[in-house]
Amino acid sequence: MPTKESDDAKVKLGSRFHRLFGATLVSAIGTGMHAAALPLLALQSTSSPMALSFVVMAAEIPWVLLSLHAGVVVDRLDRRRVMVWADLGRFAVMVVLAVLILTATAQVNLL
C-alpha cells in the first residue's frame, strides 16, 4: 500500500523534458528509417552486393572519422545554433535526395 510520502515524492518532469523527449523520439525514428531505407534504395539502383556495402560504409564513415573532432568544435560554439544549422543541412541533403528519387535519377554513386 502506498504511503503518503511516496505520493508526495512524485516528480513532475515539466514541458522542457517532454519537448526534449519528443524531439529525441522523432530523431530516433528518422534515423531508423534512414538506416533501413538507404540500403533498400541502393538495392533498387543496383544488384551488386559490393556497391551496397560501399553505400552503407559511406554512410557510417563520416561519423567514425569526424565525431570526436566535431565534438571539440561544437563544445566551443553555441550548441543551439550548431544544432539548427546541422538540422538545416540534413534537411537540404534529404530534399535533394528526395528530388533525385522522384525524378528517377538517383544513382548508387550519388548515395
Biopython code that builds the backbone (N, CA, C, O; Angstrom):
import numpy as np
from Bio.PDB.StructureBuilder import StructureBuilder

atoms = [
    (1, "MET", "N", (0.841, -1.179, 0.000)),
    (1, "MET", "CA", (0.000, 0.000, 0.000)),
    (1, "MET", "C", (0.892, 1.250, 0.000)),
    (1, "MET", "O", (1.779, 1.370, 0.845)),
    (2, "PRO", "N", (0.667, 2.177, -0.936)),
    (2, "PRO", "CA", (1.498, 3.374, -0.983)),
    (2, "PRO", "C", (1.279, 4.259, 0.241)),
    (2, "PRO", "O", (0.175, 4.372, 0.773)),
    (3, "THR", "N", (2.343, 4.859, 0.649)),
    (3, "THR", "CA", (2.273, 5.769, 1.800)),
    (3, "THR", "C", (2.137, 7.196, 1.292)),
    (3, "THR", "O", (2.271, 7.475, 0.100)),
    (4, "LYS", "N", (1.872, 8.071, 2.221)),
    (4, "LYS", "CA", (1.733, 9.489, 1.890)),
    (4, "LYS", "C", (3.045, 10.035, 1.345)),
    (4, "LYS", "O", (3.036, 10.896, 0.465)),
    (5, "GLU", "N", (4.176, 9.548, 1.856)),
    (5, "GLU", "CA", (5.469, 10.051, 1.422)),
    (5, "GLU", "C", (5.750, 9.692, -0.031)),
    (5, "GLU", "O", (6.318, 10.505, -0.762)),
    (6, "SER", "N", (5.363, 8.480, -0.474)),
    (6, "SER", "CA", (5.624, 8.090, -1.858)),
    (6, "SER", "C", (4.757, 8.896, -2.822)),
    (6, "SER", "O", (5.188, 9.179, -3.940)),
    (7, "ASP", "N", (3.549, 9.270, -2.414)),
    (7, "ASP", "CA", (2.706, 10.107, -3.256)),
    (7, "ASP", "C", (3.291, 11.510, -3.394)),
    (7, "ASP", "O", (3.201, 12.120, -4.460)),
    (8, "ASP", "N", (3.884, 12.020, -2.329)),
    (8, "ASP", "CA", (4.485, 13.343, -2.359)),
    (8, "ASP", "C", (5.792, 13.347, -3.137)),
    (8, "ASP", "O", (6.233, 14.401, -3.594)),
    (9, "ALA", "N", (6.410, 12.200, -3.292)),
    (9, "ALA", "CA", (7.713, 12.115, -3.951)),
    (9, "ALA", "C", (7.601, 12.052, -5.472)),
    (9, "ALA", "O", (8.623, 11.987, -6.154)),
    (10, "LYS", "N", (6.398, 12.068, -6.013)),
    (10, "LYS", "CA", (6.256, 12.058, -7.464)),
    (10, "LYS", "C", (6.880, 13.316, -8.047)),
    (10, "LYS", "O", (6.701, 14.422, -7.539)),
    (11, "VAL", "N", (7.609, 13.112, -9.118)),
    (11, "VAL", "CA", (8.320, 14.223, -9.739)),
    (11, "VAL", "C", (7.632, 14.579, -11.045)),
    (11, "VAL", "O", (7.365, 13.719, -11.884)),
    (12, "LYS", "N", (7.357, 15.843, -11.195)),
    (12, "LYS", "CA", (6.813, 16.321, -12.458)),
    (12, "LYS", "C", (7.993, 16.695, -13.346)),
    (12, "LYS", "O", (8.883, 17.441, -12.940)),
    (13, "LEU", "N", (7.981, 16.163, -14.561)),
    (13, "LEU", "CA", (9.124, 16.357, -15.436)),
    (13, "LEU", "C", (9.089, 17.697, -16.149)),
    (13, "LEU", "O", (10.148, 18.232, -16.477)),
    (14, "GLY", "N", (7.958, 18.241, -16.393)),
    (14, "GLY", "CA", (7.858, 19.560, -16.985)),
    (14, "GLY", "C", (7.823, 19.543, -18.501)),
    (14, "GLY", "O", (8.102, 18.524, -19.133)),
    (15, "SER", "N", (7.479, 20.676, -19.069)),
    (15, "SER", "CA", (7.299, 20.774, -20.518)),
    (15, "SER", "C", (8.625, 20.701, -21.262)),
    (15, "SER", "O", (8.667, 20.184, -22.378)),
    (16, "ARG", "N", (9.710, 21.205, -20.676)),
    (16, "ARG", "CA", (11.007, 21.149, -21.357)),
    (16, "ARG", "C", (11.446, 19.707, -21.559)),
    (16, "ARG", "O", (11.997, 19.367, -22.605)),
    (17, "PHE", "N", (11.208, 18.865, -20.575)),
    (17, "PHE", "CA", (11.556, 17.451, -20.713)),
    (17, "PHE", "C", (10.729, 16.804, -21.803)),
    (17, "PHE", "O", (11.255, 16.043, -22.614)),
    (18, "HIS", "N", (9.446, 17.096, -21.831)),
    (18, "HIS", "CA", (8.567, 16.483, -22.823)),
    (18, "HIS", "C", (8.923, 16.941, -24.239)),
    (18, "HIS", "O", (8.835, 16.149, -25.177)),
    (19, "ARG", "N", (9.319, 18.188, -24.406)),
    (19, "ARG", "CA", (9.766, 18.665, -25.719)),
    (19, "ARG", "C", (11.049, 17.957, -26.137)),
    (19, "ARG", "O", (11.186, 17.539, -27.287)),
    (20, "LEU", "N", (11.988, 17.822, -25.202)),
    (20, "LEU", "CA", (13.237, 17.125, -25.495)),
    (20, "LEU", "C", (12.976, 15.660, -25.807)),
    (20, "LEU", "O", (13.563, 15.120, -26.745)),
    (21, "PHE", "N", (12.118, 15.011, -25.052)),
    (21, "PHE", "CA", (11.788, 13.616, -25.292)),
    (21, "PHE", "C", (11.126, 13.441, -26.650)),
    (21, "PHE", "O", (11.452, 12.506, -27.381)),
    (22, "GLY", "N", (10.202, 14.327, -26.994)),
    (22, "GLY", "CA", (9.531, 14.257, -28.292)),
    (22, "GLY", "C", (10.510, 14.454, -29.447)),
    (22, "GLY", "O", (10.448, 13.738, -30.447)),
    (23, "ALA", "N", (11.414, 15.425, -29.310)),
    (23, "ALA", "CA", (12.403, 15.662, -30.360)),
    (23, "ALA", "C", (13.338, 14.473, -30.506)),
    (23, "ALA", "O", (13.697, 14.101, -31.623)),
    (24, "THR", "N", (13.734, 13.877, -29.400)),
    (24, "THR", "CA", (14.603, 12.702, -29.439)),
    (24, "THR", "C", (13.888, 11.526, -30.076)),
    (24, "THR", "O", (14.492, 10.775, -30.841)),
    (25, "LEU", "N", (12.625, 11.359, -29.776)),
    (25, "LEU", "CA", (11.842, 10.274, -30.350)),
    (25, "LEU", "C", (11.712, 10.432, -31.864)),
    (25, "LEU", "O", (11.895, 9.465, -32.604)),
    (26, "VAL", "N", (11.401, 11.634, -32.324)),
    (26, "VAL", "CA", (11.276, 11.883, -33.757)),
    (26, "VAL", "C", (12.621, 11.657, -34.456)),
    (26, "VAL", "O", (12.671, 11.084, -35.544)),
    (27, "SER", "N", (13.709, 12.111, -33.824)),
    (27, "SER", "CA", (15.028, 11.926, -34.402)),
    (27, "SER", "C", (15.397, 10.454, -34.495)),
    (27, "SER", "O", (15.955, 10.020, -35.502)),
    (28, "ALA", "N", (15.096, 9.688, -33.468)),
    (28, "ALA", "CA", (15.412, 8.261, -33.472)),
    (28, "ALA", "C", (14.600, 7.518, -34.532)),
    (28, "ALA", "O", (15.117, 6.615, -35.190)),
    (29, "ILE", "N", (13.350, 7.889, -34.697)),
    (29, "ILE", "CA", (12.526, 7.261, -35.741)),
    (29, "ILE", "C", (13.084, 7.601, -37.122)),
    (29, "ILE", "O", (13.165, 6.731, -37.989)),
    (30, "GLY", "N", (13.464, 8.849, -37.329)),
    (30, "GLY", "CA", (14.045, 9.250, -38.607)),
    (30, "GLY", "C", (15.363, 8.551, -38.891)),
    (30, "GLY", "O", (15.623, 8.159, -40.029)),
    (31, "THR", "N", (16.194, 8.391, -37.876)),
    (31, "THR", "CA", (17.465, 7.686, -38.053)),
    (31, "THR", "C", (17.229, 6.225, -38.402)),
    (31, "THR", "O", (17.923, 5.668, -39.252)),
    (32, "GLY", "N", (16.260, 5.608, -37.754)),
    (32, "GLY", "CA", (15.941, 4.219, -38.055)),
    (32, "GLY", "C", (15.393, 4.052, -39.458)),
    (32, "GLY", "O", (15.744, 3.098, -40.151)),
    (33, "MET", "N", (14.540, 4.965, -39.884)),
    (33, "MET", "CA", (14.004, 4.906, -41.240)),
    (33, "MET", "C", (15.112, 5.094, -42.272)),
    (33, "MET", "O", (15.132, 4.423, -43.304)),
    (34, "HIS", "N", (16.023, 6.003, -41.987)),
    (34, "HIS", "CA", (17.152, 6.235, -42.891)),
    (34, "HIS", "C", (18.036, 5.003, -42.975)),
    (34, "HIS", "O", (18.479, 4.629, -44.060)),
    (35, "ALA", "N", (18.298, 4.369, -41.835)),
    (35, "ALA", "CA", (19.145, 3.175, -41.813)),
    (35, "ALA", "C", (18.502, 2.017, -42.572)),
    (35, "ALA", "O", (19.211, 1.184, -43.136)),
    (36, "ALA", "N", (17.191, 1.954, -42.595)),
    (36, "ALA", "CA", (16.509, 0.891, -43.325)),
    (36, "ALA", "C", (16.320, 1.240, -44.800)),
    (36, "ALA", "O", (16.405, 0.358, -45.654)),
    (37, "ALA", "N", (16.068, 2.499, -45.109)),
    (37, "ALA", "CA", (15.730, 2.889, -46.479)),
    (37, "ALA", "C", (16.951, 3.030, -47.377)),
    (37, "ALA", "O", (16.866, 2.756, -48.574)),
    (38, "LEU", "N", (18.080, 3.450, -46.828)),
    (38, "LEU", "CA", (19.256, 3.677, -47.667)),
    (38, "LEU", "C", (19.733, 2.400, -48.362)),
    (38, "LEU", "O", (19.955, 2.431, -49.572)),
    (39, "PRO", "N", (19.900, 1.279, -47.656)),
    (39, "PRO", "CA", (20.287, 0.053, -48.366)),
    (39, "PRO", "C", (19.227, -0.414, -49.364)),
    (39, "PRO", "O", (19.565, -0.948, -50.420)),
    (40, "LEU", "N", (17.956, -0.218, -49.037)),
    (40, "LEU", "CA", (16.903, -0.608, -49.980)),
    (40, "LEU", "C", (16.943, 0.238, -51.246)),
    (40, "LEU", "O", (16.720, -0.268, -52.345)),
    (41, "LEU", "N", (17.226, 1.516, -51.089)),
    (41, "LEU", "CA", (17.353, 2.389, -52.250)),
    (41, "LEU", "C", (18.561, 1.994, -53.088)),
    (41, "LEU", "O", (18.499, 2.005, -54.318)),
    (42, "ALA", "N", (19.657, 1.645, -52.428)),
    (42, "ALA", "CA", (20.845, 1.197, -53.164)),
    (42, "ALA", "C", (20.558, -0.097, -53.915)),
    (42, "ALA", "O", (21.014, -0.268, -55.045)),
    (43, "LEU", "N", (19.815, -1.002, -53.306)),
    (43, "LEU", "CA", (19.463, -2.251, -53.985)),
    (43, "LEU", "C", (18.532, -2.026, -55.167)),
    (43, "LEU", "O", (18.549, -2.796, -56.127)),
    (44, "GLN", "N", (17.724, -0.981, -55.102)),
    (44, "GLN", "CA", (16.845, -0.662, -56.223)),
    (44, "GLN", "C", (17.665, -0.179, -57.420)),
    (44, "GLN", "O", (17.293, -0.417, -58.568)),
    (45, "SER", "N", (18.776, 0.497, -57.148)),
    (45, "SER", "CA", (19.612, 1.028, -58.216)),
    (45, "SER", "C", (20.571, -0.010, -58.788)),
    (45, "SER", "O", (20.899, 0.036, -59.973)),
    (46, "THR", "N", (21.020, -0.945, -57.956)),
    (46, "THR", "CA", (21.978, -1.948, -58.400)),
    (46, "THR", "C", (21.734, -3.255, -57.663)),
    (46, "THR", "O", (21.143, -3.271, -56.583)),
    (47, "SER", "N", (22.190, -4.336, -58.250)),
    (47, "SER", "CA", (22.065, -5.626, -57.567)),
    (47, "SER", "C", (23.419, -6.095, -57.046)),
    (47, "SER", "O", (23.554, -7.237, -56.607)),
    (48, "SER", "N", (24.410, -5.231, -57.092)),
    (48, "SER", "CA", (25.758, -5.595, -56.668)),
    (48, "SER", "C", (25.895, -5.532, -55.151)),
    (48, "SER", "O", (25.650, -4.480, -54.561)),
    (49, "PRO", "N", (26.280, -6.630, -54.504)),
    (49, "PRO", "CA", (26.496, -6.597, -53.060)),
    (49, "PRO", "C", (27.653, -5.678, -52.669)),
    (49, "PRO", "O", (27.644, -5.089, -51.588)),
    (50, "MET", "N", (28.645, -5.558, -53.547)),
    (50, "MET", "CA", (29.789, -4.685, -53.266)),
    (50, "MET", "C", (29.351, -3.225, -53.242)),
    (50, "MET", "O", (29.755, -2.467, -52.361)),
    (51, "ALA", "N", (28.528, -2.831, -54.206)),
    (51, "ALA", "CA", (28.026, -1.452, -54.240)),
    (51, "ALA", "C", (27.169, -1.167, -53.011)),
    (51, "ALA", "O", (27.250, -0.084, -52.431)),
    (52, "LEU", "N", (26.362, -2.124, -52.623)),
    (52, "LEU", "CA", (25.537, -1.956, -51.429)),
    (52, "LEU", "C", (26.406, -1.768, -50.194)),
    (52, "LEU", "O", (26.130, -0.900, -49.365)),
    (53, "SER", "N", (27.446, -2.568, -50.067)),
    (53, "SER", "CA", (28.319, -2.445, -48.891)),
    (53, "SER", "C", (29.048, -1.109, -48.887)),
    (53, "SER", "O", (29.280, -0.538, -47.821)),
    (54, "PHE", "N", (29.416, -0.598, -50.069)),
    (54, "PHE", "CA", (30.071, 0.704, -50.125)),
    (54, "PHE", "C", (29.117, 1.832, -49.741)),
    (54, "PHE", "O", (29.530, 2.796, -49.098)),
    (55, "VAL", "N", (27.863, 1.725, -50.121)),
    (55, "VAL", "CA", (26.873, 2.751, -49.759)),
    (55, "VAL", "C", (26.679, 2.781, -48.241)),
    (55, "VAL", "O", (26.661, 3.851, -47.632)),
    (56, "VAL", "N", (26.534, 1.601, -47.641)),
    (56, "VAL", "CA", (26.339, 1.537, -46.190)),
    (56, "VAL", "C", (27.588, 2.019, -45.461)),
    (56, "VAL", "O", (27.490, 2.730, -44.461)),
    (57, "MET", "N", (28.761, 1.635, -45.961)),
    (57, "MET", "CA", (30.010, 2.072, -45.335)),
    (57, "MET", "C", (30.177, 3.586, -45.461)),
    (57, "MET", "O", (30.596, 4.249, -44.513)),
    (58, "ALA", "N", (29.851, 4.126, -46.627)),
    (58, "ALA", "CA", (29.978, 5.566, -46.834)),
    (58, "ALA", "C", (29.039, 6.357, -45.927)),
    (58, "ALA", "O", (29.325, 7.506, -45.592)),
    (59, "ALA", "N", (27.927, 5.755, -45.532)),
    (59, "ALA", "CA", (27.014, 6.434, -44.618)),
    (59, "ALA", "C", (27.557, 6.469, -43.192)),
    (59, "ALA", "O", (27.216, 7.368, -42.423)),
    (60, "GLU", "N", (28.395, 5.504, -42.834)),
    (60, "GLU", "CA", (28.908, 5.409, -41.459)),
    (60, "GLU", "C", (30.293, 6.020, -41.271)),
    (60, "GLU", "O", (30.630, 6.436, -40.163)),
    (61, "ILE", "N", (31.094, 6.082, -42.315)),
    (61, "ILE", "CA", (32.475, 6.559, -42.206)),
    (61, "ILE", "C", (32.576, 7.982, -41.642)),
    (61, "ILE", "O", (33.418, 8.211, -40.773)),
    (62, "PRO", "N", (31.764, 8.950, -42.090)),
    (62, "PRO", "CA", (31.894, 10.299, -41.520)),
    (62, "PRO", "C", (31.702, 10.324, -40.007)),
    (62, "PRO", "O", (32.398, 11.060, -39.308)),
    (63, "TRP", "N", (30.769, 9.529, -39.497)),
    (63, "TRP", "CA", (30.541, 9.504, -38.055)),
    (63, "TRP", "C", (31.779, 8.992, -37.338)),
    (63, "TRP", "O", (32.179, 9.545, -36.314)),
    (64, "VAL", "N", (32.383, 7.947, -37.868)),
    (64, "VAL", "CA", (33.563, 7.355, -37.232)),
    (64, "VAL", "C", (34.741, 8.325, -37.275)),
    (64, "VAL", "O", (35.444, 8.488, -36.278)),
    (65, "LEU", "N", (34.959, 8.962, -38.410)),
    (65, "LEU", "CA", (36.138, 9.799, -38.578)),
    (65, "LEU", "C", (36.004, 11.199, -37.963)),
    (65, "LEU", "O", (36.996, 11.775, -37.518)),
    (66, "LEU", "N", (34.808, 11.734, -37.938)),
    (66, "LEU", "CA", (34.649, 13.141, -37.566)),
    (66, "LEU", "C", (34.011, 13.396, -36.209)),
    (66, "LEU", "O", (34.038, 14.532, -35.735)),
    (67, "SER", "N", (33.441, 12.387, -35.570)),
    (67, "SER", "CA", (32.644, 12.649, -34.365)),
    (67, "SER", "C", (33.456, 13.244, -33.223)),
    (67, "SER", "O", (32.983, 14.169, -32.563)),
    (68, "LEU", "N", (34.646, 12.750, -32.970)),
    (68, "LEU", "CA", (35.444, 13.304, -31.870)),
    (68, "LEU", "C", (35.877, 14.734, -32.155)),
    (68, "LEU", "O", (35.809, 15.594, -31.278)),
    (69, "HIS", "N", (36.319, 14.987, -33.379)),
    (69, "HIS", "CA", (36.755, 16.344, -33.730)),
    (69, "HIS", "C", (35.580, 17.319, -33.750)),
    (69, "HIS", "O", (35.707, 18.462, -33.312)),
    (70, "ALA", "N", (34.454, 16.869, -34.251)),
    (70, "ALA", "CA", (33.267, 17.726, -34.273)),
    (70, "ALA", "C", (32.813, 18.044, -32.856)),
    (70, "ALA", "O", (32.348, 19.152, -32.591)),
    (71, "GLY", "N", (32.939, 17.094, -31.950)),
    (71, "GLY", "CA", (32.573, 17.337, -30.557)),
    (71, "GLY", "C", (33.407, 18.442, -29.930)),
    (71, "GLY", "O", (32.888, 19.262, -29.173)),
    (72, "VAL", "N", (34.686, 18.466, -30.241)),
    (72, "VAL", "CA", (35.570, 19.514, -29.718)),
    (72, "VAL", "C", (35.152, 20.873, -30.258)),
    (72, "VAL", "O", (35.099, 21.852, -29.514)),
    (73, "VAL", "N", (34.859, 20.934, -31.542)),
    (73, "VAL", "CA", (34.464, 22.203, -32.166)),
    (73, "VAL", "C", (33.121, 22.674, -31.613)),
    (73, "VAL", "O", (32.958, 23.852, -31.295)),
    (74, "VAL", "N", (32.171, 21.765, -31.500)),
    (74, "VAL", "CA", (30.826, 22.129, -31.048)),
    (74, "VAL", "C", (30.846, 22.591, -29.596)),
    (74, "VAL", "O", (30.059, 23.461, -29.222)),
    (75, "ASP", "N", (31.717, 22.036, -28.781)),
    (75, "ASP", "CA", (31.794, 22.474, -27.388)),
    (75, "ASP", "C", (32.228, 23.925, -27.252)),
    (75, "ASP", "O", (32.008, 24.541, -26.210)),
    (76, "ARG", "N", (32.831, 24.467, -28.273)),
    (76, "ARG", "CA", (33.289, 25.860, -28.227)),
    (76, "ARG", "C", (32.300, 26.831, -28.857)),
    (76, "ARG", "O", (32.496, 28.045, -28.807)),
    (77, "LEU", "N", (31.248, 26.298, -29.443)),
    (77, "LEU", "CA", (30.257, 27.136, -30.124)),
    (77, "LEU", "C", (28.915, 27.067, -29.399)),
    (77, "LEU", "O", (28.724, 26.279, -28.473)),
    (78, "ASP", "N", (28.000, 27.911, -29.845)),
    (78, "ASP", "CA", (26.646, 27.897, -29.305)),
    (78, "ASP", "C", (25.939, 26.631, -29.781)),
    (78, "ASP", "O", (25.716, 26.451, -30.978)),
    (79, "ARG", "N", (25.590, 25.764, -28.849)),
    (79, "ARG", "CA", (25.029, 24.454, -29.203)),
    (79, "ARG", "C", (23.713, 24.551, -29.947)),
    (79, "ARG", "O", (23.460, 23.778, -30.871)),
    (80, "ARG", "N", (22.888, 25.477, -29.559)),
    (80, "ARG", "CA", (21.586, 25.614, -30.216)),
    (80, "ARG", "C", (21.752, 26.030, -31.674)),
    (80, "ARG", "O", (21.090, 25.486, -32.558)),
    (81, "ARG", "N", (22.631, 26.989, -31.922)),
    (81, "ARG", "CA", (22.869, 27.449, -33.289)),
    (81, "ARG", "C", (23.484, 26.331, -34.139)),
    (81, "ARG", "O", (23.104, 26.152, -35.296)),
    (82, "VAL", "N", (24.423, 25.586, -33.572)),
    (82, "VAL", "CA", (25.031, 24.469, -34.307)),
    (82, "VAL", "C", (23.978, 23.416, -34.638)),
    (82, "VAL", "O", (23.976, 22.865, -35.739)),
    (83, "MET", "N", (23.094, 23.139, -33.702)),
    (83, "MET", "CA", (22.056, 22.135, -33.937)),
    (83, "MET", "C", (21.092, 22.586, -35.029)),
    (83, "MET", "O", (20.681, 21.781, -35.864)),
    (84, "VAL", "N", (20.738, 23.839, -35.027)),
    (84, "VAL", "CA", (19.840, 24.362, -36.059)),
    (84, "VAL", "C", (20.492, 24.241, -37.427)),
    (84, "VAL", "O", (19.858, 23.783, -38.378)),
    (85, "TRP", "N", (21.760, 24.650, -37.537)),
    (85, "TRP", "CA", (22.448, 24.573, -38.825)),
    (85, "TRP", "C", (22.656, 23.129, -39.266)),
    (85, "TRP", "O", (22.540, 22.822, -40.452)),
    (86, "ALA", "N", (22.959, 22.250, -38.333)),
    (86, "ALA", "CA", (23.128, 20.836, -38.680)),
    (86, "ALA", "C", (21.808, 20.251, -39.180)),
    (86, "ALA", "O", (21.789, 19.514, -40.166)),
    (87, "ASP", "N", (20.720, 20.573, -38.513)),
    (87, "ASP", "CA", (19.416, 20.073, -38.955)),
    (87, "ASP", "C", (19.017, 20.653, -40.315)),
    (87, "ASP", "O", (18.447, 19.946, -41.145)),
    (88, "LEU", "N", (19.310, 21.923, -40.545)),
    (88, "LEU", "CA", (19.021, 22.522, -41.847)),
    (88, "LEU", "C", (19.852, 21.867, -42.948)),
    (88, "LEU", "O", (19.362, 21.657, -44.057)),
    (89, "GLY", "N", (21.100, 21.548, -42.643)),
    (89, "GLY", "CA", (21.947, 20.863, -43.607)),
    (89, "GLY", "C", (21.428, 19.471, -43.932)),
    (89, "GLY", "O", (21.389, 19.073, -45.096)),
    (90, "ARG", "N", (21.031, 18.732, -42.901)),
    (90, "ARG", "CA", (20.460, 17.397, -43.119)),
    (90, "ARG", "C", (19.170, 17.486, -43.919)),
    (90, "ARG", "O", (18.917, 16.649, -44.785)),
    (91, "PHE", "N", (18.356, 18.491, -43.638)),
    (91, "PHE", "CA", (17.113, 18.686, -44.367)),
    (91, "PHE", "C", (17.395, 18.959, -45.843)),
    (91, "PHE", "O", (16.727, 18.403, -46.715)),
    (92, "ALA", "N", (18.377, 19.810, -46.127)),
    (92, "ALA", "CA", (18.720, 20.138, -47.510)),
    (92, "ALA", "C", (19.190, 18.894, -48.262)),
    (92, "ALA", "O", (18.810, 18.679, -49.413)),
    (93, "VAL", "N", (20.012, 18.081, -47.614)),
    (93, "VAL", "CA", (20.501, 16.855, -48.257)),
    (93, "VAL", "C", (19.333, 15.908, -48.526)),
    (93, "VAL", "O", (19.269, 15.293, -49.590)),
    (94, "MET", "N", (18.415, 15.788, -47.575)),
    (94, "MET", "CA", (17.272, 14.896, -47.770)),
    (94, "MET", "C", (16.332, 15.411, -48.859)),
    (94, "MET", "O", (15.738, 14.611, -49.581)),
    (95, "VAL", "N", (16.188, 16.729, -48.991)),
    (95, "VAL", "CA", (15.356, 17.285, -50.063)),
    (95, "VAL", "C", (15.977, 16.977, -51.420)),
    (95, "VAL", "O", (15.274, 16.588, -52.353)),
    (96, "VAL", "N", (17.300, 17.150, -51.534)),
    (96, "VAL", "CA", (17.978, 16.834, -52.789)),
    (96, "VAL", "C", (17.822, 15.356, -53.114)),
    (96, "VAL", "O", (17.549, 14.998, -54.259)),
    (97, "LEU", "N", (17.993, 14.496, -52.113)),
    (97, "LEU", "CA", (17.838, 13.062, -52.329)),
    (97, "LEU", "C", (16.402, 12.718, -52.734)),
    (97, "LEU", "O", (16.194, 11.876, -53.608)),
    (98, "ALA", "N", (15.430, 13.348, -52.119)),
    (98, "ALA", "CA", (14.030, 13.096, -52.475)),
    (98, "ALA", "C", (13.746, 13.523, -53.911)),
    (98, "ALA", "O", (13.030, 12.830, -54.633)),
    (99, "VAL", "N", (14.299, 14.652, -54.326)),
    (99, "VAL", "CA", (14.108, 15.105, -55.704)),
    (99, "VAL", "C", (14.754, 14.121, -56.668)),
    (99, "VAL", "O", (14.174, 13.804, -57.706)),
    (100, "LEU", "N", (15.950, 13.633, -56.338)),
    (100, "LEU", "CA", (16.612, 12.653, -57.201)),
    (100, "LEU", "C", (15.800, 11.362, -57.305)),
    (100, "LEU", "O", (15.713, 10.762, -58.376)),
    (101, "ILE", "N", (15.215, 10.944, -56.200)),
    (101, "ILE", "CA", (14.407, 9.723, -56.213)),
    (101, "ILE", "C", (13.139, 9.935, -57.031)),
    (101, "ILE", "O", (12.767, 9.080, -57.836)),
    (102, "LEU", "N", (12.478, 11.061, -56.830)),
    (102, "LEU", "CA", (11.228, 11.321, -57.547)),
    (102, "LEU", "C", (11.434, 11.500, -59.048)),
    (102, "LEU", "O", (10.549, 11.178, -59.841)),
    (103, "THR", "N", (12.595, 12.009, -59.435)),
    (103, "THR", "CA", (12.875, 12.169, -60.860)),
    (103, "THR", "C", (13.573, 10.944, -61.443)),
    (103, "THR", "O", (13.948, 10.946, -62.615)),
    (104, "ALA", "N", (13.751, 9.909, -60.644)),
    (104, "ALA", "CA", (14.370, 8.643, -61.061)),
    (104, "ALA", "C", (15.788, 8.830, -61.572)),
    (104, "ALA", "O", (16.216, 8.134, -62.493)),
    (105, "THR", "N", (16.524, 9.773, -60.975)),
    (105, "THR", "CA", (17.914, 9.997, -61.350)),
    (105, "THR", "C", (18.876, 9.638, -60.240)),
    (105, "THR", "O", (20.069, 9.921, -60.351)),
    (106, "ALA", "N", (18.393, 9.022, -59.168)),
    (106, "ALA", "CA", (19.260, 8.639, -58.057)),
    (106, "ALA", "C", (20.106, 7.447, -58.483)),
    (106, "ALA", "O", (19.574, 6.396, -58.841)),
    (107, "GLN", "N", (21.413, 7.613, -58.444)),
    (107, "GLN", "CA", (22.344, 6.552, -58.782)),
    (107, "GLN", "C", (23.127, 6.149, -57.546)),
    (107, "GLN", "O", (23.165, 6.882, -56.558)),
    (108, "VAL", "N", (23.747, 4.986, -57.608)),
    (108, "VAL", "CA", (24.487, 4.479, -56.453)),
    (108, "VAL", "C", (25.626, 5.413, -56.081)),
    (108, "VAL", "O", (25.878, 5.622, -54.894)),
    (109, "ASN", "N", (26.311, 5.970, -57.042)),
    (109, "ASN", "CA", (27.443, 6.850, -56.709)),
    (109, "ASN", "C", (26.988, 8.141, -56.031)),
    (109, "ASN", "O", (27.786, 8.769, -55.335)),
    (110, "LEU", "N", (25.738, 8.555, -56.208)),
    (110, "LEU", "CA", (25.223, 9.738, -55.505)),
    (110, "LEU", "C", (24.789, 9.424, -54.077)),
    (110, "LEU", "O", (24.747, 10.305, -53.219)),
    (111, "LEU", "N", (24.470, 8.169, -53.841)),
    (111, "LEU", "CA", (24.049, 7.797, -52.493)),
    (111, "LEU", "C", (25.232, 7.808, -51.563)),
    (111, "LEU", "O", (25.086, 7.521, -50.375)),
]
sb = StructureBuilder()
sb.init_structure("model")
sb.init_model(0)
sb.init_chain("A")
sb.init_seg("    ")
for serial, (resi, resn, name, xyz) in enumerate(atoms, 1):
    if name == "N":
        sb.init_residue(resn, " ", resi, " ")
    sb.init_atom(name, np.array(xyz, "f"), 0.0, 1.0, " ", f" {name:<3s}", serial, name[0])
structure = sb.get_structure()
